[in-house]
């Protein structure tokens, strides 16, 4: 069977036939320059899934109905059996398809169907009762980014890339840290700035052991403009919960060791615990049949805009952005910015730009915060800007209990 895709600027609308059927050939119809640019990304996507399908591209004048009809007619007359995916494409191309179908419906084997990306509903456009699509298509976070021409930066030399090992033990630890954080997110941030400074004084950045003179730490924090607060009560609570070990402290000296490297990452960067709370909550959600509710999820996602990583000495530099959490609900991406403290006005613009570039029209844009830290009038403007950008604002999440938090995460994709 030959599948015909009407090329669309939204990449996921161009791949429906490849992920729901097994066509021998896929013919794309659309703007030649745009299809040529898409070809490399699509080939990489197919190769990643082990799909070996012949690809053809037919360029059309998007504004000339007669020329589109002519191209479609040529395809129908020269292919034995055609399946037309009407998920994407321009209005005029779909009108042309209707003209061609009406002409050949009684003499050729033609199928026309449309797939709703958001809810998975299939429309049998030729109304013959036959559905060609099989299964419920899903994309990984990496596939979604790749189809949009980017890549997720992964390098053994890039310490910014967080790949968490979400064991049951670690998920329990995340919940313990979140319970401490959510009592007073502002204090948590301030205290973790101090813990990060304590860690800076450790002899080896990969070591789990911390042993410092407090006078040195206070002097260092004063020099870099970071407020010093006592962290002893916090360390005692972390010790009681076995998140740190071997705690010893007096007025001049503190020493302890982190339970493991992942706990160290959480306790030396204030925002990590909220990101992880979201990531773990999403991973724990299931459908009624027990299958995962979100089909893929990543945190601290550094996106390279052109999909090519460059070295420091290269003339061309990388354009990249970080998204705190990205979830996939089937083929719908959910881009989430997590803020465990005050939120700058530019945060909306950054989230909007990256999500639109790598999520296209189906993306869900979410800002999750403990508190936004804005006065009444400023908050009113902030909420209006978010609404104008189709960004969902969810603040005060530290006040939600476990079940409320889970419901909130489930509703992000709705």
PLY file of the C-alpha trace (Angstrom):
ply
format ascii 1.0
element vertex 414
property float x
property float y
property float z
element edge 413
property int vertex1
property int vertex2
end_header
0.00 0.00 0.00
1.08 3.58 -0.71
0.37 6.22 1.92
-0.03 9.85 0.90
0.76 12.56 3.44
-0.20 16.19 2.94
2.86 18.00 4.29
2.19 20.22 7.29
4.41 22.62 9.22
3.57 20.66 12.37
5.95 17.68 12.10
3.87 15.16 14.05
1.03 15.54 11.54
3.36 14.23 8.82
4.16 10.91 10.47
0.75 9.37 11.15
0.89 6.82 8.34
4.38 5.67 9.35
3.45 4.99 13.00
-0.04 3.54 12.49
0.36 1.44 9.34
3.14 -0.34 7.46
3.08 1.32 4.01
5.48 0.20 1.30
5.83 3.80 0.23
4.98 7.25 1.60
4.42 10.11 -0.83
4.54 13.62 0.60
2.71 16.45 -1.15
3.56 20.04 -0.34
6.08 22.86 -0.51
9.32 21.44 -1.94
11.75 23.49 0.16
10.04 22.73 3.44
9.71 19.02 2.65
13.42 18.83 1.76
14.31 20.27 5.16
11.95 17.82 6.89
13.32 14.79 5.02
16.49 14.40 7.12
14.61 14.57 10.42
11.99 12.10 9.21
14.61 9.68 7.89
16.35 9.76 11.27
13.03 9.12 13.01
12.25 6.11 10.78
15.76 4.71 11.23
15.44 4.99 15.00
12.31 2.85 14.85
13.73 0.37 12.36
11.21 1.36 9.68
12.36 0.90 6.09
9.86 2.71 3.89
10.40 4.26 0.47
9.87 8.03 0.50
8.81 10.26 -2.37
8.10 13.98 -2.48
5.80 15.78 -4.91
6.09 19.56 -4.95
2.93 21.57 -5.52
1.85 25.17 -5.78
-0.14 25.47 -2.55
-2.35 28.20 -4.11
-3.18 26.48 -7.40
-6.10 24.04 -7.04
-5.80 22.67 -10.59
-2.10 21.80 -10.17
-2.79 20.01 -6.88
-5.60 18.00 -8.50
-3.21 17.08 -11.31
-0.55 15.76 -8.89
-3.11 13.75 -6.92
-4.61 12.35 -10.09
-1.19 11.16 -11.23
-0.64 9.38 -7.91
-4.03 7.66 -7.99
-3.63 6.50 -11.57
-0.13 5.08 -11.02
-0.43 3.49 -7.57
-2.33 0.22 -7.09
-3.80 1.07 -3.70
-3.67 4.43 -1.94
-4.29 5.52 1.61
-4.61 9.29 2.10
-3.85 10.66 5.56
-5.81 13.89 5.96
-4.39 14.78 9.38
-2.21 17.61 8.05
-2.03 19.79 4.97
-3.46 23.03 3.64
-7.17 23.58 3.08
-6.80 23.83 -0.69
-4.96 20.49 -0.84
-7.78 18.84 1.11
-10.33 20.35 -1.29
-8.34 18.90 -4.19
-8.39 15.51 -2.46
-12.16 15.62 -2.32
-12.35 16.32 -6.05
-10.01 13.44 -6.90
-11.76 11.02 -4.54
-15.14 11.77 -6.07
-13.74 11.03 -9.51
-12.02 7.73 -8.67
-13.92 6.29 -5.70
-15.69 3.67 -7.81
-12.70 2.55 -9.88
-9.73 2.73 -7.48
-8.99 1.40 -4.00
-8.81 4.63 -2.02
-8.88 5.22 1.71
-9.12 8.60 3.42
-8.72 8.94 7.17
-7.85 11.58 9.70
-6.22 11.16 13.11
-6.86 13.53 16.01
-3.45 14.09 17.65
-4.92 15.23 20.96
-7.46 12.52 21.68
-6.54 9.68 19.30
-9.95 9.65 17.59
-9.91 8.37 13.99
-12.30 9.84 11.43
-13.16 7.54 8.51
-13.39 10.31 5.91
-14.51 8.02 3.05
-17.17 6.50 5.33
-16.69 2.91 4.15
-16.30 1.46 7.65
-12.67 0.45 7.12
-10.05 1.85 9.50
-6.45 1.58 8.34
-4.80 3.00 11.46
-3.62 0.45 14.01
-2.74 1.05 17.66
-2.25 4.31 19.51
0.83 6.16 18.26
3.33 7.49 20.80
6.47 9.59 20.64
9.37 9.83 23.04
10.60 13.23 24.17
13.75 12.77 22.07
11.74 11.82 18.95
9.50 14.85 19.31
12.51 17.17 19.58
14.24 15.47 16.64
11.21 15.78 14.36
11.27 19.52 15.06
14.90 19.72 13.96
16.58 19.79 17.37
18.30 17.35 19.67
18.66 16.74 23.38
22.18 17.59 24.45
23.83 14.54 25.94
27.53 14.54 26.65
29.72 12.87 29.22
31.43 16.26 29.57
28.20 18.19 30.12
27.33 18.07 33.81
24.10 20.02 33.18
22.41 16.92 31.77
20.49 15.23 34.57
19.60 11.60 33.97
17.89 10.49 37.15
17.63 6.85 38.13
14.12 6.75 39.54
14.36 3.73 41.80
11.64 3.16 44.40
14.12 4.10 47.13
15.00 7.38 45.40
11.34 8.23 44.76
10.73 7.82 48.49
13.64 10.15 49.17
12.23 12.73 46.74
8.96 12.71 48.66
10.84 13.18 51.94
12.75 16.17 50.55
9.59 17.65 49.06
7.83 17.46 52.42
10.66 19.50 53.96
10.74 21.96 51.07
7.02 22.59 50.84
6.74 23.75 54.46
8.68 26.89 53.51
9.98 26.97 49.91
11.76 30.30 50.43
13.70 29.00 53.42
14.50 25.81 51.48
16.05 27.88 48.69
18.13 29.95 51.09
19.33 26.91 53.02
20.25 25.02 49.85
22.34 27.99 48.72
24.31 27.50 51.92
24.56 23.72 51.40
25.89 24.37 47.91
28.53 26.68 49.42
29.45 24.01 51.97
29.85 21.54 49.13
32.11 23.98 47.27
34.58 23.65 50.12
34.74 19.86 49.74
38.07 18.64 48.40
36.52 16.64 45.52
33.36 17.69 43.70
32.50 14.02 43.12
32.91 13.19 46.79
29.89 12.59 48.99
31.73 13.86 52.08
31.56 17.45 53.30
33.76 18.82 56.05
34.12 22.60 56.46
34.97 25.43 58.79
31.87 27.63 59.12
33.86 30.86 59.35
35.32 30.20 55.90
31.88 29.52 54.46
30.35 32.69 55.90
33.21 34.77 54.50
32.82 33.17 51.07
29.05 33.75 51.00
29.50 37.37 52.01
31.98 37.86 49.15
29.57 36.44 46.55
26.50 38.17 47.97
24.67 35.08 49.24
22.78 35.31 52.52
24.04 33.01 55.24
21.53 31.22 57.44
21.99 28.40 59.88
21.40 25.02 58.27
21.95 22.89 61.36
18.26 22.19 62.00
17.80 21.25 58.36
20.83 18.96 58.44
19.48 17.28 61.55
16.17 16.62 59.79
17.96 15.32 56.70
20.03 13.08 58.97
16.92 11.72 60.71
15.48 10.84 57.32
18.78 9.19 56.32
19.29 11.58 53.41
22.68 12.52 54.85
24.90 10.34 57.02
27.59 10.76 59.69
26.49 14.23 60.76
28.80 16.02 63.18
28.49 19.69 64.04
29.54 22.33 66.55
29.80 26.12 66.49
32.89 26.10 64.28
32.72 22.98 62.16
30.22 20.84 60.20
30.80 17.48 58.57
28.46 14.96 56.96
28.10 12.80 53.87
25.31 12.56 51.31
23.43 9.28 50.98
24.33 9.08 47.29
25.14 11.26 44.28
21.49 11.79 43.37
20.68 13.12 46.84
23.70 15.39 46.56
22.34 16.81 43.29
18.99 17.47 44.94
20.49 19.19 47.98
22.90 21.47 46.15
20.44 23.00 43.66
17.25 24.47 45.10
15.00 23.85 42.10
15.73 20.18 41.60
13.29 18.89 44.19
10.22 20.47 42.53
11.31 19.19 39.09
11.73 15.72 40.54
8.42 15.89 42.38
6.73 16.62 39.02
8.74 13.93 37.21
8.00 11.25 39.82
4.33 12.18 40.02
3.98 11.91 36.24
5.74 8.54 36.19
3.48 7.12 38.89
0.24 7.93 37.03
-1.46 5.09 35.15
-4.44 4.49 32.90
-7.29 2.24 33.98
-5.58 -0.75 32.36
-2.39 -0.11 34.32
-0.40 1.32 31.40
1.58 4.55 31.96
-0.51 7.70 31.72
2.41 9.70 30.34
4.28 7.71 27.74
7.64 9.41 28.29
9.15 12.02 30.59
12.46 13.83 31.10
13.70 16.59 33.37
16.42 19.22 32.89
16.16 18.88 29.11
18.80 20.92 27.27
17.60 21.36 23.68
20.05 22.12 20.89
18.07 24.07 18.31
19.68 22.77 15.12
20.44 19.25 16.32
24.21 19.68 15.85
26.48 20.03 18.86
29.50 22.29 18.39
32.75 22.39 20.32
33.94 25.46 22.22
36.43 26.36 19.47
33.94 26.14 16.60
33.01 29.32 14.73
29.35 28.32 14.87
27.88 28.31 18.35
24.99 26.27 19.72
21.62 27.84 20.38
20.11 25.93 23.27
17.52 26.25 25.99
16.62 24.24 29.06
13.13 23.02 29.84
12.67 21.80 33.40
10.33 18.90 32.54
8.90 17.55 29.28
6.14 14.94 29.32
4.66 13.08 26.37
1.01 12.06 26.36
0.92 9.90 23.23
2.00 12.44 20.61
1.20 15.56 22.63
4.19 17.24 24.32
3.79 18.99 27.67
6.51 21.59 28.32
6.79 22.53 32.00
8.74 25.27 33.72
9.14 24.58 37.46
9.87 27.49 39.78
10.42 27.02 43.48
10.65 30.75 44.15
10.09 34.13 42.55
9.35 34.06 38.82
10.75 36.70 36.47
8.57 38.22 33.76
10.86 36.81 31.06
10.10 33.24 32.14
6.84 33.26 30.18
8.58 34.40 27.00
11.31 31.76 27.28
8.81 28.96 27.85
6.58 30.19 25.04
9.42 30.44 22.51
10.92 27.02 23.17
7.60 25.19 23.51
6.25 26.65 20.26
9.48 25.80 18.41
9.65 22.19 19.59
6.02 21.42 20.30
4.16 23.17 17.47
0.41 23.60 17.61
-0.37 20.65 19.89
1.99 21.59 22.72
0.79 22.19 26.26
2.67 24.97 28.07
2.69 24.91 31.86
4.35 27.01 34.55
4.31 25.29 37.95
5.40 27.38 40.93
5.33 27.40 44.70
4.81 31.15 44.77
5.14 33.74 42.02
6.34 36.54 44.29
4.41 39.40 42.67
2.25 42.24 43.94
-1.43 42.38 43.00
-1.23 44.62 39.91
1.94 42.95 38.63
0.31 39.56 39.15
-2.72 40.63 37.12
-0.52 41.59 34.17
1.52 38.40 34.53
-1.57 36.20 34.44
-2.93 38.04 31.41
0.35 37.57 29.52
0.30 33.88 30.37
-3.28 33.61 29.12
-2.38 35.39 25.88
0.43 32.87 25.33
-1.79 29.88 26.20
0.40 29.11 29.20
-1.32 27.47 32.14
-0.20 28.95 35.47
-0.32 26.72 38.54
1.01 28.35 41.69
0.92 27.40 45.34
1.69 23.75 44.52
3.48 23.35 47.88
0.04 23.59 49.50
-1.27 20.51 47.67
-1.29 17.18 49.43
-0.12 14.03 47.62
-3.46 13.18 45.97
-4.11 16.78 44.93
-0.66 17.00 43.39
-1.23 13.78 41.42
-4.55 15.08 40.08
-2.90 18.33 39.06
-0.19 16.49 37.10
-2.78 14.24 35.42
-4.75 17.26 34.23
-1.74 18.94 32.57
-2.37 17.12 29.29
-6.11 17.81 29.17
0 1
1 2
2 3
3 4
4 5
5 6
6 7
7 8
8 9
9 10
10 11
11 12
12 13
13 14
14 15
15 16
16 17
17 18
18 19
19 20
20 21
21 22
22 23
23 24
24 25
25 26
26 27
27 28
28 29
29 30
30 31
31 32
32 33
33 34
34 35
35 36
36 37
37 38
38 39
39 40
40 41
41 42
42 43
43 44
44 45
45 46
46 47
47 48
48 49
49 50
50 51
51 52
52 53
53 54
54 55
55 56
56 57
57 58
58 59
59 60
60 61
61 62
62 63
63 64
64 65
65 66
66 67
67 68
68 69
69 70
70 71
71 72
72 73
73 74
74 75
75 76
76 77
77 78
78 79
79 80
80 81
81 82
82 83
83 84
84 85
85 86
86 87
87 88
88 89
89 90
90 91
91 92
92 93
93 94
94 95
95 96
96 97
97 98
98 99
99 100
100 101
101 102
102 103
103 104
104 105
105 106
106 107
107 108
108 109
109 110
110 111
111 112
112 113
113 114
114 115
115 116
116 117
117 118
118 119
119 120
120 121
121 122
122 123
123 124
124 125
125 126
126 127
127 128
128 129
129 130
130 131
131 132
132 133
133 134
134 135
135 136
136 137
137 138
138 139
139 140
140 141
141 142
142 143
143 144
144 145
145 146
146 147
147 148
148 149
149 150
150 151
151 152
152 153
153 154
154 155
155 156
156 157
157 158
158 159
159 160
160 161
161 162
162 163
163 164
164 165
165 166
166 167
167 168
168 169
169 170
170 171
171 172
172 173
173 174
174 175
175 176
176 177
177 178
178 179
179 180
180 181
181 182
182 183
183 184
184 185
185 186
186 187
187 188
188 189
189 190
190 191
191 192
192 193
193 194
194 195
195 196
196 197
197 198
198 199
199 200
200 201
201 202
202 203
203 204
204 205
205 206
206 207
207 208
208 209
209 210
210 211
211 212
212 213
213 214
214 215
215 216
216 217
217 218
218 219
219 220
220 221
221 222
222 223
223 224
224 225
225 226
226 227
227 228
228 229
229 230
230 231
231 232
232 233
233 234
234 235
235 236
236 237
237 238
238 239
239 240
240 241
241 242
242 243
243 244
244 245
245 246
246 247
247 248
248 249
249 250
250 251
251 252
252 253
253 254
254 255
255 256
256 257
257 258
258 259
259 260
260 261
261 262
262 263
263 264
264 265
265 266
266 267
267 268
268 269
269 270
270 271
271 272
272 273
273 274
274 275
275 276
276 277
277 278
278 279
279 280
280 281
281 282
282 283
283 284
284 285
285 286
286 287
287 288
288 289
289 290
290 291
291 292
292 293
293 294
294 295
295 296
296 297
297 298
298 299
299 300
300 301
301 302
302 303
303 304
304 305
305 306
306 307
307 308
308 309
309 310
310 311
311 312
312 313
313 314
314 315
315 316
316 317
317 318
318 319
319 320
320 321
321 322
322 323
323 324
324 325
325 326
326 327
327 328
328 329
329 330
330 331
331 332
332 333
333 334
334 335
335 336
336 337
337 338
338 339
339 340
340 341
341 342
342 343
343 344
344 345
345 346
346 347
347 348
348 349
349 350
350 351
351 352
352 353
353 354
354 355
355 356
356 357
357 358
358 359
359 360
360 361
361 362
362 363
363 364
364 365
365 366
366 367
367 368
368 369
369 370
370 371
371 372
372 373
373 374
374 375
375 376
376 377
377 378
378 379
379 380
380 381
381 382
382 383
383 384
384 385
385 386
386 387
387 388
388 389
389 390
390 391
391 392
392 393
393 394
394 395
395 396
396 397
397 398
398 399
399 400
400 401
401 402
402 403
403 404
404 405
405 406
406 407
407 408
408 409
409 410
410 411
411 412
412 413
